[in-house]
Amino acid sequence: MENNTIEIKIEKVKGCEDLPLPISTSKFSSGVDLLSAEPLDIVLKPGKTKLISTGIKIMIPEGYEGQIRPRSGLALKYGITVLNTPGTIDSDYRGIVKVILINLGGEEFIIQRGDRIAQLVIQKIFFPNFKLVESLDKTKRGEGGFGHSGIRTQNSR
């Protein structure tokens, strides 16, 4: 790895040769855009999900994973997001990369071939070596879970 880059081998699925490879839209983007490779327009109705092919297969090196994440603009403007966020692509997966999209908005959303539908982030992973213990170290938070810290900061009225 040099200059924060890593080689990811990619294969285009037959019939998807016309689509560009995943691309970054700015120099310091952490993710690359994934495109719809569906041959026909897809109508995503409110409250519904669709599995969308990207038309690519990728080979992620051992010790890394691919995370499929929503695009913020689609989420904000149309309510379109990735259902299993983040979706995980393991280093031993060799199938077609597909994205589960859901329409949480109020109107139908049309997905056309070549549309940027999600983003892919490659992350280093660590393999846990679980060790069974009698008890865990105590912390101030303890078992405080969902909502334990409230909504407002101390400076809020």
C-alpha positions as CSV (number, residue, x, y, z in Angstrom):
1,M,0.0,0.0,0.0
2,E,1.5,3.3,-1.1
3,N,-0.1,6.8,-0.8
4,N,-3.3,5.2,0.7
5,T,-4.0,3.2,-2.3
6,I,-4.6,-0.5,-2.7
7,E,-5.1,-2.6,-5.8
8,I,-8.5,-4.0,-6.3
9,K,-8.9,-6.4,-9.2
10,I,-12.2,-5.9,-11.1
11,E,-14.1,-7.9,-13.7
12,K,-17.0,-6.5,-15.8
13,V,-19.9,-8.9,-16.2
14,K,-20.7,-9.7,-19.9
15,G,-23.0,-7.0,-21.3
16,C,-21.6,-4.3,-19.0
17,E,-18.5,-3.4,-20.9
18,D,-20.1,0.0,-21.8
19,L,-20.2,1.1,-18.1
20,P,-17.2,2.9,-16.5
21,L,-15.4,1.4,-13.6
22,P,-16.3,2.7,-10.1
23,I,-15.2,6.3,-9.8
24,S,-14.4,8.8,-7.2
25,T,-15.9,12.3,-7.7
26,S,-13.3,14.2,-5.8
27,K,-9.7,13.8,-4.9
28,F,-10.2,13.0,-1.2
29,S,-13.5,11.0,-1.3
30,S,-13.3,7.9,0.8
31,G,-15.6,6.0,-1.5
32,V,-16.2,5.3,-5.1
33,D,-19.6,5.5,-6.8
34,L,-21.2,2.2,-7.9
35,L,-23.4,2.4,-10.9
36,S,-26.6,0.6,-11.9
37,A,-26.0,-2.0,-14.6
38,E,-29.7,-2.9,-15.0
39,P,-30.5,-3.0,-18.7
40,L,-34.0,-1.5,-18.2
41,D,-35.2,1.3,-16.0
42,I,-36.2,0.2,-12.5
43,V,-39.2,1.9,-10.7
44,L,-38.6,1.9,-7.0
45,K,-42.0,2.6,-5.3
46,P,-42.2,4.1,-1.8
47,G,-41.6,1.6,0.9
48,K,-40.3,-1.0,-1.6
49,T,-36.8,-2.6,-2.1
50,K,-35.0,-3.7,-5.2
51,L,-31.7,-5.6,-5.7
52,I,-29.7,-3.7,-8.2
53,S,-26.7,-5.2,-10.1
54,T,-23.6,-3.1,-10.6
55,G,-22.3,-5.3,-13.3
56,I,-18.9,-5.9,-11.7
57,K,-17.1,-8.5,-9.7
58,I,-14.3,-7.4,-7.4
59,M,-11.4,-9.1,-5.7
60,I,-10.7,-7.5,-2.3
61,P,-7.4,-8.4,-0.7
62,E,-7.4,-10.5,2.4
63,G,-7.5,-8.3,5.5
64,Y,-9.9,-5.8,3.8
65,E,-13.6,-5.6,3.2
66,G,-15.8,-3.6,0.9
67,Q,-18.6,-1.5,2.5
68,I,-21.6,-0.5,0.4
69,R,-23.0,2.7,1.7
70,P,-25.8,5.1,0.6
71,R,-25.2,8.2,-1.3
72,S,-26.1,11.2,0.9
73,G,-27.7,13.1,-1.9
74,L,-30.1,10.3,-2.8
75,A,-31.0,9.9,0.8
76,L,-31.6,13.6,1.4
77,K,-33.4,14.5,-1.8
78,Y,-35.3,11.3,-2.6
79,G,-35.3,9.0,0.5
80,I,-33.3,6.4,-1.3
81,T,-30.8,4.4,0.9
82,V,-29.1,1.1,1.1
83,L,-31.2,-1.2,3.2
84,N,-28.4,-3.2,4.9
85,T,-26.1,-0.3,5.5
86,P,-23.3,-0.8,5.3
87,G,-23.5,-3.9,3.1
88,T,-20.3,-6.0,3.4
89,I,-18.3,-7.5,0.6
90,D,-15.9,-10.1,2.1
91,S,-12.5,-10.7,0.6
92,D,-13.5,-14.2,-0.5
93,Y,-16.7,-13.2,-2.4
94,R,-16.4,-13.4,-6.2
95,G,-19.9,-12.9,-7.3
96,I,-21.6,-9.8,-8.9
97,V,-21.7,-6.8,-6.6
98,K,-25.4,-6.0,-6.0
99,V,-27.0,-3.2,-3.9
100,I,-30.2,-3.5,-1.9
101,L,-31.9,-0.1,-2.3
102,I,-35.1,0.9,-0.4
103,N,-37.3,3.9,-1.1
104,L,-38.1,5.6,2.2
105,G,-39.4,8.7,0.3
106,G,-43.0,9.5,-0.7
107,E,-42.6,9.2,-4.5
108,E,-41.6,6.7,-7.0
109,F,-37.9,6.8,-7.9
110,I,-36.6,5.8,-11.4
111,I,-33.2,4.1,-11.5
112,Q,-31.6,4.2,-15.0
113,R,-28.6,2.2,-16.3
114,G,-25.4,4.1,-15.4
115,D,-27.0,6.0,-12.5
116,R,-24.8,6.3,-9.4
117,I,-26.7,4.3,-6.8
118,A,-24.4,3.8,-3.9
119,Q,-20.8,4.1,-2.8
120,L,-18.1,1.5,-2.1
121,V,-15.5,2.1,0.7
122,I,-12.6,-0.3,1.1
123,Q,-11.7,-0.8,4.8
124,K,-8.9,-2.6,6.6
125,I,-10.4,-5.1,9.0
126,F,-9.1,-6.8,12.2
127,F,-9.9,-10.4,13.2
128,P,-10.9,-10.7,16.8
129,N,-9.4,-13.3,19.1
130,F,-12.2,-13.6,21.7
131,K,-11.1,-14.4,25.2
132,L,-13.7,-15.6,27.7
133,V,-13.4,-13.8,31.1
134,E,-15.4,-13.9,34.3
135,S,-16.3,-10.2,34.2
136,L,-15.4,-7.0,32.2
137,D,-13.6,-3.9,33.5
138,K,-16.1,-1.4,34.9
139,T,-16.6,2.0,33.2
140,K,-18.5,5.2,34.2
141,R,-21.1,4.4,31.4
142,G,-21.5,0.9,32.5
143,E,-24.5,-0.8,30.8
144,G,-26.1,2.5,29.8
145,G,-27.4,1.9,26.3
146,F,-29.9,3.4,23.8
147,G,-30.6,7.0,24.8
148,H,-28.7,6.8,28.1
149,S,-27.1,10.3,27.5
150,G,-30.4,12.0,26.6
151,I,-31.0,14.4,23.7
152,R,-29.8,17.8,24.9
153,T,-26.3,18.9,25.8
154,Q,-25.6,20.5,29.2
155,N,-25.6,23.9,27.5
156,S,-29.0,23.4,25.9
157,R,-32.1,25.0,27.4
